[in-house]
C-alpha cells in the first residue's frame, strides 16, 4: 500500500528529533537500517517516483509524481525535459538507485532529502535492497539554470542583529554547494529539495538590474546600504556567464548607492573597476567569507567555492586597489573548523583586511539532516562529537532563531569562541574603526521619460 501523508499541509512544522548517531555510509554495500529511509527517499526523488511497501514479495510502483512536461525547465518552450531532478534525460529510463548515500565529487549534499512541503513520505523495503543495488545506475546531477523575471529584487528585513535592512540576491540556489548553507531550506518553496537540487537547479533573475532601477526610481525610496550575498552567493560560478551581479553593481554605481558584498569567490576581482570607483566615494565594503584554511576540509565543505588561499589573495588585491575589505569566519563548526579562527584572522589581516566577524554554525530545518549525512560520508569518526558540540552551543538543539544569539550561540563553548575571536581581533588591530558608507551621494534614476515623472 502507498504510504500516507505524515501530516496535513496546514499542520505546523515539527522540529527535528534529537540527534541520534548514525553509522558511516561512505563505504558501498547494504544500506545501514538507520539511514535507509533517507537514502530511499533521495533515490526516489531522483527518478520522480515514490516507493511503496512490499506485498507478497513484489513492490507495486506508484504513479509518476511528475510527468515529463511538468518536469521541464520553464525556459524550454517545447516542453521537452532538459533537466529532470538534476540529471540528464538518458538516465531517466534506468532503474531506481537505492545505493548508500555517498559523497559526490564536486557536490556538497550527499542526497536529495525530502523537503518539509513534500506531499508524501517514502519508506524503505529492506527485502529489495540487494536486488535494487544490483540494478543500480549512475545518476548524473548536472547544473541547470532557469531564467525568471522578478517583479522586485530588493528584499527587506527588520532583524535587529544584522547591520542592513535590505538585500539583493540575483540567483536562487547556489552552485558553491556549501553543505551548511542556511539558504538551502528556501528551495523547498520552489517544490525542490534543499539537497542536491539546491546546488544543481538554479534560477537567475535576468531582469535584476532593470527591476533595481525601477525600485530606486520610486519617489518614496530612501537610500540605505544594500547587501549583496545575504542569502546566496552573488559570485557563484554561473555569474561568469550571466553577469547579473555586475549589472546590479553598474546600476548602483550610476546612482551613487552604497553596497556591501559578502562572497566566497575570487570572481569578485573581475569587477574591481566598478568597486574601485565606488570605494573612492565611500560607497562599498567587501567581505570574503573564509571558514578554514585547511584545503581538504574546505574542498568537502564548500566543493565549488574558491579555495581559501585564493580568497585571502582576493582580500590582498582588493585592499591594494583601495577597496575596504573584511573577512567573515563563517561558519565556525565546533571540532571541525574552529581551530582555524586565529589563522584565518591573521592571514586576512596580513593581506590588508580591516574588518572581521564570525558566525556560529546553525542547522535550520532540512540542513540538519543534510549536514549529518555529510558528516557520516566525509568525517564519520568525528560525526558524533561534532553534533554533540553543536547541541552544546544551541541549548540542546541544532538551530536557534532567537535574535541576538542565533549568530553566536550560547553556552561555555560559544563563550570560549567569542573570547578567542575578541582577543585575536584586538591583537591584530581589526575592527578598530569602520566608517559608515555614504548615502548623501544618491541620485535617483530618471523615469522612462520626463513625462512619466509627473505621475
N, C-alpha and C positions, 0 to 999 in steps of 0.2 A: 504493500500500500504506500502511496506517496506520503511523505511526511507533511504534517500540518504546520501552519504558521505558529511560531513560538509566542507571538504577541500580536495584538491588533495594531494597525497603523496609528491609532490615536493614543496608544498607551505610552506613558513616559519612558524615556530611555533608561535602561537599567545599567548601573555601573558594573565594571568587570569584577569577577570574583577575585579574592586574594590570590596572589601568585603561588602556584604550586610548581616546583621544579620539574622540568621535563628532560628526558634523555636527549643526547645529541642526535641530530638527524642527518649529519653530513655524509655518513657512510651509506652506500647503497644497500639494498636488501629489503626486508619486510618493514612496513611502517610500524613504528612504535605505537602501541594502543593509545597512549595519551595524546598523540599528535595526529591520529588517523582522521578525526573529524575535520581538522583544519586542512589537511592535505587533500582529502576527497573534495571538500568544498572548493578549494583552489582549482583542482583539476577540472571539476565540473564547470566552473565559470569559464575556463579556457575553451571548452568545446561548446558552450552555450546550452548544456543540458543538465538537468537535475538527476541525481541518482535516487534510487528507491530501495527499500528493504528487499532482501532476497526472499523469495517464496518458492517452495518446492525445488530448491536448487537452481532456480533461474531468476535473473533480475529482469524486471519489466521496465523498459525505458519510458520516461515521461515524454510529453510533447515538448518540442524545442521551445526554449524560453524566448528565443529571438529568431525571427526569420531573416533571410539574407538581406531583404530590403530594410528591415528595421535596424540591422546592424551596420548599415552602410554609413560611410562618412557623409556629413552634411555637404561637403564640398564636391561630392561625386554626383553629377546630375543624372547619370544613367541608372543609378540605384544599385550598381554592382558594388559588392563589398570590397573595399580597399584594405581595411584592417579590421579583422573580427576578433574582438577581445585581445588585441595586441599581437596577433600573429597573422601570417600571410594565408590567403585562401587555399593553397595547395595542402596545407596541414589539416584543414577542417574535416576532410573526409576520413582521416585516420581514427584509430581507436582512442578512447579517452586515456589520459595519463594519470595513474594513481601512484606513481613512484614517490618515494620520500621527498619532502621538501629539501632541496639542496641549494647551495649558493650558485648564483648565476653570474658569470663573468660580465662585468660592466653594468650590473644592476644592483640596487641596494636591497629591495624587498626580495624575499625568498619565494613568495607566492602571492596570489590574488585573494586575500581574505575577503569573506563576505562582509558587506557594509551593514550598518545598523538599519538601513532602509530596505534591505532585500526582502522580498515578499515571501520567500520560503527558506527553510533551513534544510541542510543536507546531512544525512547520516551515512556512516561507512558500513559496508558489508564485509566483515573480515574474511568470510569464506571465499571471496572472489579476488582477494589482493594478489595472490600468486599468479592467477590467470591474467589479471589485468596488467600486472607488471611485465609478463611475457609479451603482451601486445603493445607495450609502451612505444610511443613515438616521440620524437623531439618536437617540442612546441617552441616556436621561434617568436620572441617578443620584439617586434620592430617598432621604432618610433613613428607615430603618425601625427600630423598637425592639422587641425581643423580650423579654418578661418571663421571668425564670428564677428558680428557687428555689435559694438557696445553702445547702449544709449548714453551712459555716463561712464567715466573712468576714475573719477575721484571718489574714493571710499572714505567715509567719516567714522570716527570713533570718539568715545568720551572716556576712555580708560585713564585713570589718574596716575598710573605708574609707567607710562611711556611718554616720551617728550614730543609727541606730534599728535595732531588731531585729524590728519588726512594723509592718504597714501594712494599710490597708483601701482597697479600690477598689470603690466601689458600681457601677461600669459597666465593661463590656468593650467596647473600641473607643472612639474619641473623635472627636466631630464637629468639633473645632477644626481637624483636618486638617493639623497641623504635619508638614511633609514629612520632617523629621529625626527624628521620634519613635522612640525605641528600643523602644517597646512594640508597634510595628507587627508584628514577626515573631510575636508571641503569637497573632495572629488566624489564623495557619496551623494552629494546634492545633484550631480550630473547622471546618477544611475550607474556609476562606475566604481571600481574597487579602489580603496586608498592604497592598495599594494602596488603591484606591477602596472596597473592601469595608470596610476598617478605619474609614473615615470615614462610611460610609452604613449599614452593617448592624451595629447596636449592640445590646448586651444590658444589661438593667437588673436588678440583684439586688433585686427588690421586697421581699424579707424581710430586707434588710440590718440594719435596726435590731433586729428580733426575734432574728436569729441572733447579733448582737453581744451582746445582753442575756444570751442563753443562755451564751455563752462567758465573759462577765465573771462570771456567777453560779457558775461551777465552783469547787469548794472549793480546788483547787490553783492557781488563777490568781494570778499575781503582777503587779501593775501596773507598767507602764513606758510611755514615750511612744509613742503610736500615730501613724503618719504617714498623712495623707490626701493623695493626689496623687502617690504614689510611682511609679505606672505610668500611669494615665490621669487626666485632669483631673477632679476631683470637682465642679467648677462649669462643666462644658461645657454648651452650650445646652439639652440635654434635661433638665438639672437644674431648669430653671424649672418644668417640668410635673411631673416625677416626685418632686422634693424628697427624694430619698434621702439626700443629704449632710446636709441639715438634720435629718432624723430621726436620723441617726447622731450628730450633734453634740448633739442633745437628750438622747440616752441617755448620752453621755459627761458632759454637764453634770450630770445627775441623780446619776451615780455619782462625781463628782469625779475624773474620769480625765484625765490630761494628753494633749494632742494638738498636733501641728504640721500646718499646711496649706501646700501649695505649689500655686499656681494661676496661670493666665494670664487670669483672668476677673474683671471688676469685680463680677460677681454675688455674690462673697463678701460684699459690703456688705449684701446682703439679710439676712444672719444676724448683723448687728452686735449685736443684742440678746443673743444667746447668747454671742458672742465676748467681749463686754464683761463678762458675768458670769464667764466662765472666766478672763479676764485679771485680774480683781480677786482671784482666788485663786491666781494664778501657775500657770495650767493650760494656757495656749495661746501659740503663736507662729505668725504668718502670714508667708509669703514670697510675694512676687509675682515671677514669672519674666518677665524682660524681656531679649530678645536684642539688640534695637536700638531706637533712637528714630526711625529712618527709616520713615515710614509706608508708603512704596511697597514697600520690601523686606519689611516686616512683613506687608503685605497678601498678598504672594505666598507668603511663608514660613509664615505662620500664618493662613490665609484666614478662619477663623471665630472666631478669638480676639479678645478685646477689644483695641482699639488701644493702642499703648504709652502715649500721653498719658493715657488713662483708667486704665491700670494704675498709673501714677505718682500720679494723683489718688486712687486707691483706697488707696495707701500713706499719703497725707496724711490721709484720713478715718479710717482705722484707727488711725493714730498719735494723732490728736486725740481719739479715743474711748478712749485708754489701752491699746490692744492692741499688744503688742510686735510690731514689723514689720521685715521684712528684704527684700532683693532678691537674686535669683539671676540673674546674667548668663549665660543658657543658651539655646542653646549658643553658644559662641564659634566662629564659622565664619571661618577664615582668608580674608582678602581680600574678605569679604562683610559681616560684622558686627563684626569685631574692632576696627575703628577707633572703634566706639561705646562701648567699655568704660568709659572715663573719663566720658563724657557720661551714661551710664546711672547710674553710681555717684553723680555729682554731683546729678542730678535726684532720685534716691531719697533721698540724704542731706538735701537741701533740703526734701523732703516729710516727713521725720521718721523715715526708716529708721535702725535702729541696727546691723543685721547685714547682711553681704553675702557672697556666694560666687560661684563661676563653674564652668562645666563645659565642657570642650573637646568639640567635635563628634566623635562616633564613629558609624560606619555599619555596624551589625551585620547580617549575613545579607541579607535582601531589601531592607533600607533602602538599601544601597549602590546597587543598580540604580535604585530609585525616585528617589534623590537625583540621580543622573546625568541621568536623564530630565528631572527638574525643572529642573536647571541648563541643559540643552540648550533647554528650552522658554522659560525666562524670562531667563536670562543667558548666552546662547550664547558671547559674546565672552570671558566670564570663566571658562567651564567648565573648560578645561584647566588654567588657573592655580590655580583653587580646589582641584581634585583633586590637583594636584602638591603644594600646601602641606599638604593633609590627609595625604598619604603621608609628608611630612616629619615630621609630629608623631606619626605612628603607625608608625614604623620601617619604612616602605616599604609598609605595608598600609593598610587603610581602617578597621580596627577593632582595638581592643585590649581584652582581657578580664582582663588581669592586675590584681589588687588593687594599689592604690597609684599606678598610672599610667593606668588607664583613664579617670579623670575629668579628668586634667590633660594627658596626652600627654607625649611625650619629644622631645628634640632642641632645637636652637637656637631655633626659632620658639616652641615651647612654653615654653621658659625666658624668652623675651622677654615673652610674655603674662603669665606668672606674676609677673615683676618689675614690669610696668606695673600689674597689679592690686594688688600689695602696696604700691607707692608711693601709689596713689590711695586705697586704704583707710586707710593711715596718715595721709595728708594730710587726709582728710575725717573722721577720728575714728570710723570704723566698726569694728566688732568689738572695741571697747575692753573690753567685758565682756558676758557672756551668762549670766545666772543660770539655773541648772537649773530645769526645771519640777518641780513638787512631785508626789510620789506618796503622801505620807502622808495625803492627804485622801480617798483612795479608799474608797468604801463599796460593798461587794459587794451587788448587787441580790438581793432575796429570790427564792426559787423560786416556782413557780406556786402552791404552797400551803405552809403551815407544815409539814404532814406530809411533803412531799417532801424537806425539809432533813434528815430522819432517814436518808435513803438515800445 
